[in-house]
Amino acid sequence: MKRTLKKALSLVLALTLCLGLALPAFAAKPDFEIAGTTLNKYNGPGGDVVIPSGVTTIANGAFRRKNAVSSVTIPNSVTRIEKSAFYQCEGLLRATLGDGVTSIGNSAFYGCTSLATVAFSSGLTTIGDSAFSGCSSLTSVTLPNTVTSIGSHAFANCSSMKSLTLSNNLVSMGQWAFTDCSSLTSIFVPGSVKTIPKYAFSGCTSAKNITIYEGITTIEANAFRSCPSLTRLTLPSSLQEIGTTAFHDGKGLRDIYYGGSEEQWEKVGGVKSDLFFKSPLEDAAVHYNSPMPQPPASFNDVRISEWYAGPVAWASSASIAQGTAVGKFDPAKPCTQAQILTFLYRGARADEGPYVAADPSDMAAAEQWAREKGMIDSSFNGSAPCTRATAVYFIWQAFDCPNASGSSFKDIPAGADYAASVSWAVQKGVTDGTGNGNFSPNNVCNRGQIVTFLYRAYN
């Protein structure tokens, strides 16, 4: 009986194969589970992921802990990234947000420890609580001027962040928004915020320069606590109240550039109150009626997603480089030797005294400054284009010619007068080679490249 049944089953199988009948199988899951226009779950293999056009919402936890995803490109059709959408995607390196994205939900990119680059959308308005908290590899954040709200802990513990450009229209900032961003060296807070909340920038241990723009009235308790590297503080005449221990541990603070008079300063609440500790504001030299810096200019030809957007915003904030016309920076325009010297002169000037607005007359002063430092001689031609070799040579000289270990490029002769500056620039991360073992010293730099070199050098 058993033998007969076995033969029958074999016969059925043979007939099935001969007739081309498909055997039942489990259907493979699609890479994207989409209901209507909502992407509910990603099931793909990872790597470089491009979300399909037509999706409008990335749902809660859609990519949660998908560690094989290395980059994600979000189309313009997406308007919302919901909470925990990319929660702890620890292999994610890059995220490019389409211009349609207006909101990023709570913990959307929380714990993406490898995330180094985020190209924010030009229409973004809201960043939720802990949205990028713990993104410890994120090096630069440049937010568009459409952003009005940043949640609590939004960028907390982004320990590699060296550059931060906030929206000029930011209205609301949550507590601990940028706490423990320990690599930030400069902090600029727009006046539109009005109130800097508790612990907003606490633990920014590398911050040397903090600039609070005109319009802010209140700095709450512990807002800049544990910022021991702080040496320079710019405060507006609009300031009315400084909370308890707002600058506690800022023992290195030397200079306060205040936009109002001495009489106004005496009326600011909390200047001399730090509970049981002496406020660091009391020992700093206060420079009354100091000129106040302006927020970074908006340039129509600098998209927020471009690699040089952050450096351009930084250079504008620091009054190092301004536009070539209203709303125009000309990032692709070749930079002259006179221009880079002017940028370096303004950078040195900013380190030594109060804010000074950029002026066309700076170019002549910059040439004189460069001659006094031995950077140029009688052969200097300011209108000559600035090459990569010239750029790193001038920057190296402006930083007093620091020593660096040698670097090897096929197109850099060992005896070249700029060889040491190239080694320093590579070691410091100002720039690198152009590929195939070359540095391309004679390539002409544009304005976008030059401000990027300067940003890296100063930060």
Backbone hydrogen bonds in HBPLUS format (Angstrom, degrees):
<---DONOR---> <-ACCEPTOR-->    atom                        ^
c    i                          cat <-CA-CA->   ^        H-A-AA   ^      H-
h    n   atom  resd res      DA  || num        DHA   H-A  angle D-A-AA Bond
n    s   type  num  typ     dist DA aas  dist angle  dist       angle   num
A0005-LEU N   A0001-MET O   3.00 MM   4  6.29 160.6  2.04 151.0 155.7     1
A0006-LYS N   A0002-LYS O   2.96 MM   4  6.17 153.0  2.04 145.1 152.6     2
A0007-LYS N   A0003-ARG O   3.02 MM   4  6.29 154.8  2.08 145.7 152.0     3
A0008-ALA N   A0004-THR O   2.98 MM   4  6.25 152.4  2.06 145.9 153.9     4
A0009-LEU N   A0005-LEU O   3.02 MM   4  6.28 158.2  2.06 148.9 153.7     5
A0010-SER N   A0006-LYS O   3.02 MM   4  6.26 154.9  2.08 145.3 152.3     6
A0011-LEU N   A0007-LYS O   2.93 MM   4  6.15 150.2  2.02 145.1 153.2     7
A0012-VAL N   A0008-ALA O   2.98 MM   4  6.29 157.2  2.03 149.2 154.8     8
A0013-LEU N   A0009-LEU O   3.01 MM   4  6.24 161.0  2.04 148.7 153.4     9
A0014-ALA N   A0010-SER O   2.95 MM   4  6.17 156.4  2.01 145.5 151.9    10
A0015-LEU N   A0011-LEU O   2.92 MM   4  6.15 162.2  1.95 151.8 156.5    11
A0016-THR N   A0012-VAL O   2.93 MM   4  6.12 154.6  1.99 146.9 154.3    12
A0017-LEU N   A0013-LEU O   3.06 MM   4  6.32 159.0  2.10 148.7 153.1    13
A0018-CYS N   A0014-ALA O   2.92 MM   4  6.14 160.3  1.96 150.2 156.2    14
A0019-LEU N   A0015-LEU O   2.90 MM   4  6.01 159.3  1.94 151.3 156.1    15
A0021-LEU N   A0016-THR O   2.98 MM   5  5.22 147.9  2.09 158.3 158.4    16
A0020-GLY N   A0017-LEU O   3.20 MM   3  5.12 152.8  2.28  97.3 105.4    17
A0043-ASN N   A0031-ASP O   2.64 MM  12  4.56 168.2  1.65 137.8 142.2    18
A0033-GLU N   A0041-LYS O   2.83 MM   8  5.11 169.9  1.84 161.7 162.5    19
A0040-ASN N   A0033-GLU O   2.79 MM   7  5.60 149.4  1.88 163.4 173.4    20
A0035-ALA N   A0038-THR O   2.94 MM   3  5.34 155.9  2.00 156.8 156.4    21
A0038-THR N   A0035-ALA O   3.02 MM   3  5.34 169.1  2.03 128.7 130.7    22
A0056-THR N   A0037-THR O   2.76 MM  19  5.44 164.3  1.79 147.2 151.6    23
A0057-THR N   A0037-THR O   3.34 MM  20  6.62 158.9  2.39 148.8 147.9    24
A0039-LEU N   A0057-THR O   2.86 MM  18  6.17 163.2  1.89 175.3 172.1    25
A0059-ALA N   A0039-LEU O   2.92 MM  20  5.87 168.1  1.94 154.9 158.7    26
A0042-TYR N   A0062-ALA O   3.02 MM  20  5.86 147.8  2.12 154.8 145.1    27
A0047-GLY N   A0068-ALA O   2.78 MM  21  6.06 172.3  1.79 134.8 132.5    28
A0070-SER N   A0047-GLY O   2.88 MM  23  4.88 153.5  1.95 115.7 124.1    29
A0071-SER N   A0047-GLY O   3.35 MM  24  6.50 161.3  2.39 132.7 128.3    30
A0049-VAL N   A0071-SER O   2.83 MM  22  5.97 172.8  1.83 150.5 148.4    31
A0073-THR N   A0049-VAL O   2.88 MM  24  6.34 151.0  1.96 157.8 166.9    32
A0051-ILE N   A0073-THR O   3.07 MM  22  6.25 164.5  2.09 165.6 169.2    33
A0055-VAL N   A0052-PRO O   3.46 MM   3  6.29 166.7  2.48 133.4 135.9    34
A0079-THR N   A0056-THR O   2.79 MM  23  5.40 164.7  1.81 135.7 136.1    35
A0080-ARG N   A0056-THR O   3.25 MM  24  6.66 164.7  2.27 158.3 162.9    36
A0058-ILE N   A0080-ARG O   3.04 MM  22  6.44 159.6  2.09 154.9 161.2    37
A0082-GLU N   A0058-ILE O   2.92 MM  24  5.96 165.1  1.94 163.7 168.4    38
A0062-ALA N   A0059-ALA O   3.09 MM   3  5.39 157.6  2.14 137.6 131.9    39
A0064-ARG N   A0061-GLY O   3.15 MM   3  4.62 165.3  2.17  99.8 103.9    40
A0063-PHE N   A0085-ALA O   2.73 MM  22  5.60 153.5  1.80 157.8 167.2    41
A0066-LYS N   A0063-PHE O   2.99 MM   3  5.45 145.0  2.12 149.7 139.4    42
A0065-ARG N   A0087-TYR O   2.79 MM  22  5.97 163.5  1.82 167.9 173.2    43
A0069-VAL N   A0066-LYS O   3.19 MM   3  5.99 169.4  2.21 122.8 126.1    44
A0093-LEU N   A0070-SER O   2.68 MM  23  5.28 168.9  1.69 132.5 136.6    45
A0094-ARG N   A0070-SER O   3.34 MM  24  6.84 151.3  2.43 142.1 150.4    46
A0072-VAL N   A0094-ARG O   3.05 MM  22  6.48 148.1  2.16 143.4 152.9    47
A0096-THR N   A0072-VAL O   2.94 MM  24  6.33 165.3  1.96 164.2 169.0    48
A0074-ILE N   A0096-THR O   2.84 MM  22  6.03 172.7  1.85 173.7 175.9    49
A0098-GLY N   A0074-ILE O   2.88 MM  24  5.29 111.5  2.36 119.5 138.4    50
A0078-VAL N   A0075-PRO O   3.20 MM   3  5.93 158.6  2.24 118.8 123.5    51
A0102-THR N   A0079-THR O   2.84 MM  23  5.41 167.8  1.86 136.9 137.6    52
A0103-SER N   A0079-THR O   3.40 MM  24  6.84 157.1  2.46 157.9 164.1    53
A0081-ILE N   A0103-SER O   3.05 MM  22  6.30 158.9  2.10 153.7 160.4    54
A0105-GLY N   A0081-ILE O   2.69 MM  24  5.84 158.5  1.73 163.7 171.2    55
A0085-ALA N   A0082-GLU O   3.22 MM   3  5.68 144.2  2.35 140.7 136.5    56
A0084-SER N   A0106-ASN O   2.97 MM  22  6.50 139.8  2.14 144.5 157.0    57
A0087-TYR N   A0084-SER O   3.25 MM   3  4.60 170.5  2.26 102.7 101.8    58
A0086-PHE N   A0108-ALA O   2.68 MM  22  5.44 149.1  1.77 148.5 159.5    59
A0089-CYS N   A0086-PHE O   3.25 MM   3  5.76 133.1  2.48 146.3 134.0    60
A0088-GLN N   A0110-TYR O   2.67 MM  22  5.76 166.5  1.69 173.8 178.0    61
A0092-LEU N   A0089-CYS O   3.11 MM   3  5.60 165.0  2.13 118.5 123.3    62
A0116-ALA N   A0093-LEU O   2.93 MM  23  5.54 153.7  2.00 135.7 139.7    63
A0117-THR N   A0093-LEU O   3.34 MM  24  6.71 162.8  2.37 157.9 162.5    64
A0095-ALA N   A0117-THR O   3.03 MM  22  6.45 149.2  2.12 150.1 159.8    65
A0119-ALA N   A0095-ALA O   2.91 MM  24  6.37 161.9  1.94 160.4 166.4    66
A0097-LEU N   A0119-ALA O   2.96 MM  22  5.89 168.5  1.97 157.5 161.3    67
A0101-VAL N   A0098-GLY O   3.18 MM   3  6.00 168.4  2.20 126.0 128.5    68
A0125-THR N   A0102-THR O   2.79 MM  23  5.23 172.5  1.79 133.3 135.2    69
A0126-THR N   A0102-THR O   3.11 MM  24  6.51 162.4  2.15 157.5 162.8    70
A0104-ILE N   A0126-THR O   2.94 MM  22  6.24 154.0  2.01 148.4 156.7    71
A0128-GLY N   A0104-ILE O   2.78 MM  24  5.90 154.4  1.85 158.2 167.0    72
A0108-ALA N   A0105-GLY O   3.19 MM   3  5.34 149.2  2.29 134.2 127.9    73
A0107-SER N   A0129-ASP O   2.84 MM  22  6.31 146.0  1.96 151.9 163.2    74
A0110-TYR N   A0107-SER O   3.23 MM   3  4.60 168.2  2.24  96.6  99.6    75
A0109-PHE N   A0131-ALA O   2.72 MM  22  5.44 148.8  1.82 146.9 157.6    76
A0112-CYS N   A0109-PHE O   3.26 MM   3  5.82 143.4  2.40 144.5 137.0    77
A0111-GLY N   A0133-SER O   2.90 MM  22  6.24 171.9  1.91 165.8 168.5    78
A0113-THR N   A0111-GLY O   2.92 MM   2  5.29 125.4  2.23 107.2  91.0    79
A0115-LEU N   A0112-CYS O   3.08 MM   3  5.53 159.4  2.13 116.5 123.0    80
A0124-LEU N   A0121-SER O   3.40 MM   3  5.47 171.5  2.41 109.0 110.0    81
A0148-THR N   A0125-THR O   2.90 MM  23  5.41 161.4  1.93 135.3 137.8    82
A0149-SER N   A0125-THR O   3.23 MM  24  6.55 155.9  2.29 164.5 168.5    83
A0127-ILE N   A0149-SER O   2.99 MM  22  6.23 153.8  2.06 145.8 154.2    84
A0151-GLY N   A0127-ILE O   2.80 MM  24  6.00 145.9  1.91 149.5 160.8    85
A0131-ALA N   A0128-GLY O   3.27 MM   3  5.36 152.2  2.35 129.9 124.2    86
A0130-SER N   A0152-SER O   2.86 MM  22  6.30 146.0  1.97 147.2 158.5    87
A0133-SER N   A0130-SER O   3.32 MM   3  4.71 161.6  2.35  93.2  98.6    88
A0132-PHE N   A0154-ALA O   2.73 MM  22  5.51 151.9  1.81 150.3 160.0    89
A0135-CYS N   A0132-PHE O   3.18 MM   3  5.70 144.6  2.31 142.3 137.1    90
A0134-GLY N   A0156-ALA O   2.87 MM  22  6.28 163.2  1.90 165.0 167.4    91
A0136-SER N   A0134-GLY O   2.91 MM   2  5.29 128.5  2.18 105.9  90.3    92
A0138-LEU N   A0135-CYS O   3.20 MM   3  5.72 166.6  2.22 118.5 122.6    93
A0162-LYS N   A0139-THR O   2.76 MM  23  5.58 158.6  1.80 142.9 142.3    94
A0141-VAL N   A0163-SER O   2.95 MM  22  6.18 158.3  1.99 144.0 150.9    95
A0165-THR N   A0141-VAL O   2.84 MM  24  6.24 153.4  1.91 157.3 165.0    96
A0143-LEU N   A0165-THR O   2.95 MM  22  6.02 177.6  1.95 160.3 161.1    97
A0147-VAL N   A0144-PRO O   3.20 MM   3  6.04 173.4  2.20 124.7 126.5    98
A0171-VAL N   A0148-THR O   2.85 MM  23  5.10 161.5  1.89 122.6 128.8    99
A0172-SER N   A0148-THR O   2.98 MM  24  6.34 167.2  2.00 158.8 163.1   100
A0150-ILE N   A0172-SER O   2.88 MM  22  6.17 154.9  1.94 146.0 154.1   101
A0174-GLY N   A0150-ILE O   2.81 MM  24  6.13 141.2  1.96 144.6 156.9   102
A0154-ALA N   A0151-GLY O   3.31 MM   3  5.31 151.4  2.39 126.2 121.8   103
A0153-HIS N   A0175-GLN O   3.15 MM  22  6.63 142.1  2.30 141.4 152.6   104
A0156-ALA N   A0153-HIS O   3.23 MM   3  4.78 173.4  2.23 101.8 103.7   105
A0155-PHE N   A0177-ALA O   2.81 MM  22  5.66 155.8  1.87 154.6 162.9   106
A0157-ASN N   A0179-THR O   2.89 MM  22  6.29 165.8  1.91 164.7 169.5   107
A0161-MET N   A0158-CYS O   3.17 MM   3  5.72 166.8  2.19 120.0 124.0   108
A0170-LEU N   A0167-SER O   3.32 MM   3  5.24 161.8  2.35 109.1 107.5   109
A0176-TRP N   A0198-LYS O   3.25 MM  22  6.74 148.4  2.35 147.9 156.1   110
A0179-THR N   A0176-TRP O   3.39 MM   3  4.93 174.9  2.40 100.0 101.5   111
A0178-PHE N   A0200-ALA O   2.77 MM  22  5.52 148.8  1.87 149.1 159.8   112
A0180-ASP N   A0202-SER O   2.78 MM  22  6.24 158.5  1.82 152.2 159.6   113
A0184-LEU N   A0181-CYS O   3.32 MM   3  6.07 167.7  2.34 122.8 126.1   114
A0208-LYS N   A0185-THR O   2.78 MM  23  5.43 154.3  1.85 134.5 136.7   115
A0209-ASN N   A0185-THR O   3.27 MM  24  6.64 165.6  2.29 154.9 159.3   116
A0187-ILE N   A0209-ASN O   2.90 MM  22  6.38 154.1  1.97 155.8 164.3   117
A0211-THR N   A0187-ILE O   2.76 MM  24  6.13 168.8  1.77 168.6 172.6   118
A0189-VAL N   A0211-THR O   2.95 MM  22  6.39 161.0  1.98 165.9 172.1   119
A0213-TYR N   A0189-VAL O   3.04 MM  24  6.11 173.8  2.05 169.5 170.2   120
A0193-VAL N   A0190-PRO O   3.35 MM   3  6.21 171.5  2.36 121.3 123.4   121
A0194-LYS N   A0191-GLY O   3.33 MM   3  5.81 141.0  2.50 111.3 118.6   122
A0195-THR N   A0193-VAL O   2.72 MM   2  5.49 145.6  1.83 100.6  91.9   123
A0217-THR N   A0194-LYS O   2.81 MM  23  5.41 150.4  1.90 135.7 142.6   124
A0218-THR N   A0194-LYS O   3.17 MM  24  6.52 167.4  2.18 160.8 162.0   125
A0196-ILE N   A0218-THR O   2.91 MM  22  6.31 163.3  1.94 156.7 159.3   126
A0220-GLU N   A0196-ILE O   2.90 MM  24  5.98 171.6  1.91 168.1 170.7   127
A0200-ALA N   A0197-PRO O   3.27 MM   3  5.55 157.7  2.32 131.2 127.9   128
A0202-SER N   A0199-TYR O   3.35 MM   3  4.84 169.6  2.36  97.1 100.1   129
A0201-PHE N   A0223-ALA O   2.79 MM  22  5.65 154.6  1.85 155.0 163.7   130
A0203-GLY N   A0225-ARG O   2.86 MM  22  6.39 153.6  1.93 155.2 162.5   131
A0207-ALA N   A0204-CYS O   3.21 MM   3  5.75 165.4  2.23 119.0 123.5   132
A0231-THR N   A0208-LYS O   2.99 MM  23  5.33 173.2  2.00 131.4 132.8   133
A0232-ARG N   A0208-LYS O   3.09 MM  24  6.32 161.2  2.13 170.6 173.3   134
A0210-ILE N   A0232-ARG O   3.06 MM  22  6.49 161.0  2.10 156.3 161.4   135
A0234-THR N   A0210-ILE O   2.90 MM  24  6.33 162.5  1.93 160.9 165.6   136
A0212-ILE N   A0234-THR O   2.91 MM  22  5.87 165.3  1.94 149.8 154.7   137
A0216-ILE N   A0213-TYR O   3.47 MM   3  6.59 170.5  2.48 147.2 148.0   138
A0240-GLN N   A0217-THR O   2.74 MM  23  5.10 169.8  1.75 132.1 135.0   139
A0241-GLU N   A0217-THR O   3.12 MM  24  6.56 155.0  2.19 158.8 165.5   140
A0219-ILE N   A0241-GLU O   2.94 MM  22  6.32 160.5  1.98 156.1 162.6   141
A0243-GLY N   A0219-ILE O   2.58 MM  24  5.85 163.5  1.61 168.2 172.1   142
A0223-ALA N   A0220-GLU O   3.21 MM   3  5.69 150.5  2.31 139.9 136.3   143
A0222-ASN N   A0244-THR O   3.18 MM  22  6.61 134.7  2.40 140.5 153.1   144
A0225-ARG N   A0222-ASN O   3.27 MM   3  4.69 172.8  2.27 101.9 100.9   145
A0224-PHE N   A0246-ALA O   2.74 MM  22  5.40 144.1  1.87 144.4 156.6   146
A0226-SER N   A0248-HIS O   2.89 MM  22  6.12 152.6  1.96 154.6 163.8   147
A0230-LEU N   A0227-CYS O   3.28 MM   3  5.91 169.4  2.29 121.5 124.4   148
A0254-ARG N   A0231-THR O   2.97 MM  23  5.16 162.9  2.00 120.1 124.9   149
A0255-ASP N   A0231-THR O   3.18 MM  24  6.53 169.6  2.19 160.1 162.3   150
A0233-LEU N   A0255-ASP O   2.98 MM  22  6.33 158.8  2.03 158.0 164.7   151
A0257-TYR N   A0233-LEU O   2.77 MM  24  6.22 156.9  1.83 155.2 163.0   152
A0235-LEU N   A0257-TYR O   2.91 MM  22  6.17 152.4  1.98 141.7 150.5   153
A0259-GLY N   A0235-LEU O   2.99 MM  24  6.42 150.1  2.08 152.6 162.2   154
A0239-LEU N   A0236-PRO O   3.28 MM   3  5.75 166.5  2.30 111.5 115.6   155
A0269-GLY N   A0240-GLN O   2.92 MM  29  6.18 153.8  1.99 153.0 144.3   156
A0242-ILE N   A0269-GLY O   2.70 MM  27  5.88 153.8  1.77 146.4 155.3   157
A0246-ALA N   A0243-GLY O   3.19 MM   3  5.39 141.8  2.35 136.8 128.2   158
A0248-HIS N   A0245-THR O   3.30 MM   3  4.67 171.5  2.30  99.4  99.1   159
A0250-GLY N   A0247-PHE O   3.02 MM   3  5.63 142.9  2.16 144.1 144.4   160
A0253-LEU N   A0250-GLY O   3.26 MM   3  5.81 168.7  2.27 119.2 121.0   161
A0285-ALA N   A0254-ARG O   2.80 MM  31  6.08 160.8  1.83 156.8 150.6   162
A0256-ILE N   A0285-ALA O   2.80 MM  29  6.02 163.3  1.82 160.3 158.1   163
A0287-HIS N   A0256-ILE O   2.73 MM  31  6.03 171.5  1.73 173.5 175.8   164
A0258-TYR N   A0287-HIS O   3.02 MM  29  5.86 151.9  2.10 136.7 145.7   165
A0290-SER N   A0258-TYR O   2.83 MM  32  5.50 161.6  1.86 147.6 143.6   166
A0289-ASN N   A0260-GLY O   2.71 MM  29  4.77 158.8  1.75 143.5 142.0   167
A0265-TRP N   A0261-SER O   2.99 MM   4  6.27 154.0  2.06 146.7 154.2   168
A0266-GLU N   A0262-GLU O   3.08 MM   4  6.34 151.7  2.16 148.4 154.3   169
A0267-LYS N   A0264-GLN O   3.03 MM   3  5.27 144.2  2.17 103.0 113.8   170
A0268-VAL N   A0265-TRP O   3.13 MM   3  5.37 158.5  2.18 107.6 114.1   171
A0273-SER N   A0270-GLY O   3.40 MM   3  4.88 162.7  2.43  93.8  98.8   172
A0277-PHE N   A0274-ASP O   2.90 MM   3  5.26 161.7  1.93 133.3 134.6   173
A0282-GLU N   A0279-SER O   3.07 MM   3  5.71 156.1  2.13 117.2 123.0   174
A0302-VAL N   A0299-PHE O   3.24 MM   3  5.49 161.3  2.27 114.7 114.4   175
A0300-ASN N   A0327-GLY O   2.76 MM  27  5.36 147.3  1.87 128.9 135.0   176
A0306-GLU N   A0303-ARG O   3.02 MM   3  5.52 165.0  2.05 117.6 122.5   177
A0309-ALA N   A0306-GLU O   3.09 MM   3  5.35 168.1  2.10 113.8 117.3   178
A0312-VAL N   A0308-TYR O   2.97 MM   4  6.11 157.4  2.02 153.2 159.7   179
A0313-ALA N   A0309-ALA O   3.03 MM   4  6.24 161.3  2.07 149.3 154.2   180
A0314-TRP N   A0310-GLY O   2.89 MM   4  6.16 159.0  1.94 155.3 161.9   181
A0315-ALA N   A0311-PRO O   2.87 MM   4  6.04 165.0  1.89 150.5 154.2   182
A0316-SER N   A0312-VAL O   2.94 MM   4  6.12 152.8  2.02 147.3 154.8   183
A0317-SER N   A0313-ALA O   2.88 MM   4  6.07 159.6  1.93 148.6 154.3   184
A0318-ALA N   A0314-TRP O   2.97 MM   4  6.16 157.9  2.01 153.0 158.5   185
A0320-ILE N   A0315-ALA O   2.81 MM   5  4.92 156.5  1.86 157.5 159.0   186
A0321-ALA N   A0315-ALA O   3.25 MM   6  5.18 164.8  2.27 109.7 113.2   187
A0319-SER N   A0316-SER O   3.14 MM   3  4.99 157.2  2.19 100.5 107.1   188
A0324-THR N   A0328-LYS O   2.81 MM   4  5.81 138.2  1.99 138.2 151.8   189
A0328-LYS N   A0325-ALA O   3.06 MM   3  5.12 160.0  2.10 131.6 126.5   190
A0333-LYS N   A0330-ASP O   3.13 MM   3  5.39 161.3  2.17 111.7 117.5   191
A0448-GLY N   A0331-PRO O   2.81 MM 117  4.25 161.6  1.85 131.5 125.6   192
A0447-ARG N   A0333-LYS O   2.94 MM 114  5.88 142.3  2.09 151.6 158.8   193
A0335-CYS N   A0445-CYS O   2.93 MM 110  6.01 172.0  1.94 153.3 150.8   194
A0386-CYS N   A0335-CYS O   2.81 MM  51  5.71 160.8  1.85 162.8 156.1   195
A0340-ILE N   A0336-THR O   3.21 MM   4  6.62 161.4  2.25 152.3 155.3   196
A0337-GLN N   A0384-ALA O   2.89 MM  47  5.86 148.1  2.00 169.5 179.1   197
A0341-LEU N   A0337-GLN O   3.17 MM   4  6.31 160.4  2.21 145.5 150.9   198
A0338-ALA N   A0382-GLY O   2.93 MM  44  4.24 154.6  2.00 134.6 126.2   199
A0342-THR N   A0338-ALA O   3.03 MM   4  6.18 147.1  2.14 139.2 148.4   200
A0343-PHE N   A0339-GLN O   2.93 MM   4  6.26 154.9  2.00 151.1 157.7   201
A0344-LEU N   A0340-ILE O   2.97 MM   4  6.21 160.1  2.01 148.9 153.9   202
A0345-TYR N   A0341-LEU O   2.86 MM   4  6.01 153.3  1.93 145.2 152.9   203
A0346-ARG N   A0342-THR O   3.02 MM   4  6.21 160.1  2.06 148.5 153.0   204
A0347-GLY N   A0343-PHE O   3.02 MM   4  6.26 150.2  2.11 143.1 151.7   205
A0348-ALA N   A0344-LEU O   2.96 MM   4  6.23 156.5  2.02 149.3 154.6   206
A0349-ARG N   A0345-TYR O   2.91 MM   4  6.11 155.4  1.97 147.4 154.9   207
A0350-ALA N   A0346-ARG O   2.93 MM   4  6.09 151.1  2.01 144.9 151.8   208
A0351-ASP N   A0348-ALA O   3.23 MM   3  5.28 129.8  2.49  95.4 108.0   209
A0352-GLU N   A0349-ARG O   3.14 MM   3  5.29 142.9  2.28 100.7 111.3   210
A0362-ASP N   A0359-ASP O   2.87 MM   3  5.53 164.0  1.90 122.7 128.2   211
A0363-MET N   A0360-PRO O   3.33 MM   3  6.19 166.1  2.35 120.4 122.4   212
A0365-ALA N   A0361-SER O   3.44 MM   4  6.77 166.9  2.45 149.4 152.9   213
A0366-ALA N   A0362-ASP O   2.72 MM   4  5.82 145.9  1.83 147.3 157.1   214
A0367-GLU N   A0363-MET O   3.13 MM   4  6.37 151.8  2.21 142.1 148.2   215
A0368-GLN N   A0364-ALA O   3.18 MM   4  6.49 158.7  2.22 148.2 153.4   216
A0369-TRP N   A0365-ALA O   2.93 MM   4  6.13 158.2  1.98 145.9 152.3   217
A0370-ALA N   A0366-ALA O   2.88 MM   4  6.08 156.8  1.93 149.7 155.7   218
A0371-ARG N   A0367-GLU O   3.01 MM   4  6.25 150.8  2.10 144.0 151.5   219
A0372-GLU N   A0368-GLN O   3.04 MM   4  6.31 159.0  2.09 149.9 155.3   220
A0373-LYS N   A0369-TRP O   3.09 MM   4  6.37 139.0  2.27 141.3 152.2   221
A0375-MET N   A0370-ALA O   2.86 MM   5  5.13 153.7  1.93 163.3 157.9   222
A0374-GLY N   A0371-ARG O   3.02 MM   3  5.03 154.8  2.09 102.1 110.0   223
A0380-PHE N   A0377-ASP O   3.12 MM   3  5.75 166.0  2.14 122.9 125.2   224
A0384-ALA N   A0381-ASN O   3.06 MM   3  5.57 161.5  2.09 117.1 123.0   225
A0445-CYS N   A0386-CYS O   2.86 MM  59  5.92 178.3  1.86 164.0 163.4   226
A0391-ALA N   A0387-THR O   2.87 MM   4  6.04 161.2  1.90 152.7 158.1   227
A0388-ARG N   A0443-ASN O   2.90 MM  55  5.82 134.3  2.11 154.4 167.9   228
A0392-VAL N   A0388-ARG O   3.17 MM   4  6.35 175.7  2.17 151.9 151.8   229
A0389-ALA N   A0441-PRO O   3.02 MM  52  4.54 162.2  2.05 134.2 128.7   230
A0393-TYR N   A0389-ALA O   3.03 MM   4  6.07 150.2  2.12 143.5 152.7   231
A0394-PHE N   A0390-THR O   2.91 MM   4  6.08 164.4  1.94 155.2 157.8   232
A0395-ILE N   A0391-ALA O   3.01 MM   4  6.20 167.2  2.03 153.5 157.4   233
A0396-TRP N   A0392-VAL O   2.91 MM   4  5.86 160.5  1.95 141.2 147.2   234
A0397-GLN N   A0393-TYR O   3.02 MM   4  6.20 157.0  2.07 144.4 150.6   235
A0398-ALA N   A0394-PHE O   2.90 MM   4  6.13 155.7  1.96 149.5 156.4   236
A0399-PHE N   A0395-ILE O   3.09 MM   4  6.36 135.1  2.30 141.9 153.4   237
A0399-PHE N   A0396-TRP O   3.20 MM   3  5.19 132.0  2.44  94.1 106.8   238
A0401-CYS N   A0396-TRP O   2.90 MM   5  5.20 148.9  2.00 141.7 144.9   239
A0400-ASP N   A0397-GLN O   2.90 MM   3  4.95 149.6  1.99 113.9 113.8   240
A0412-ILE N   A0409-PHE O   3.20 MM   3  5.43 167.6  2.22 117.0 116.2   241
A0410-LYS N   A0437-GLY O   2.81 MM  27  5.80 153.8  1.88 161.1 167.8   242
A0416-ALA N   A0413-PRO O   3.03 MM   3  5.32 169.7  2.04 117.7 120.1   243
A0419-ALA N   A0416-ALA O   3.09 MM   3  5.20 168.7  2.10 111.8 115.0   244
A0422-VAL N   A0418-TYR O   3.06 MM   4  6.36 147.2  2.17 152.1 161.4   245
A0423-SER N   A0419-ALA O   3.12 MM   4  6.46 161.1  2.16 150.8 155.1   246
A0424-TRP N   A0420-ALA O   3.03 MM   4  6.30 159.2  2.07 146.4 151.9   247
A0425-ALA N   A0421-SER O   2.91 MM   4  6.05 161.7  1.94 145.7 150.8   248
A0426-VAL N   A0422-VAL O   2.97 MM   4  6.18 159.1  2.01 154.2 158.9   249
A0427-GLN N   A0423-SER O   2.99 MM   4  6.13 163.5  2.01 148.4 153.4   250
A0428-LYS N   A0424-TRP O   2.87 MM   4  6.00 156.0  1.92 153.1 159.3   251
A0429-GLY N   A0425-ALA O   3.08 MM   4  6.01 118.3  2.47 130.2 143.8   252
A0430-VAL N   A0425-ALA O   2.81 MM   5  4.92 138.5  1.98 153.1 157.2   253
A0429-GLY N   A0426-VAL O   3.22 MM   3  5.12 143.6  2.36  94.8 105.3   254
A0434-THR N   A0438-ASN O   2.81 MM   4  5.68 154.7  1.87 138.6 147.4   255
A0438-ASN N   A0435-GLY O   3.10 MM   3  5.58 156.7  2.16 114.5 121.3   256
A0443-ASN N   A0440-SER O   3.18 MM   3  5.66 168.3  2.20 117.6 121.2   257
A0450-ILE N   A0446-ASN O   3.02 MM   4  6.32 161.3  2.06 155.2 160.8   258
A0451-VAL N   A0447-ARG O   3.11 MM   4  6.28 173.8  2.12 153.6 154.4   259
A0452-THR N   A0448-GLY O   3.24 MM   4  6.28 141.6  2.39 134.1 144.5   260
A0453-PHE N   A0449-GLN O   2.91 MM   4  6.25 155.6  1.97 152.1 158.3   261
A0454-LEU N   A0450-ILE O   2.97 MM   4  6.27 162.4  2.00 153.3 158.0   262
A0455-TYR N   A0451-VAL O   2.88 MM   4  5.95 156.8  1.93 139.5 146.3   263
A0456-ARG N   A0452-THR O   3.03 MM   4  6.23 163.4  2.06 150.2 153.9   264
A0457-ALA N   A0453-PHE O   2.94 MM   4  6.18 151.9  2.02 146.2 154.7   265
A0458-TYR N   A0454-LEU O   2.89 MM   4  6.10 164.5  1.91 158.0 160.7   266
A0459-ASN N   A0455-TYR O   2.93 MM   4  5.90 135.9  2.13 141.8 153.6   267
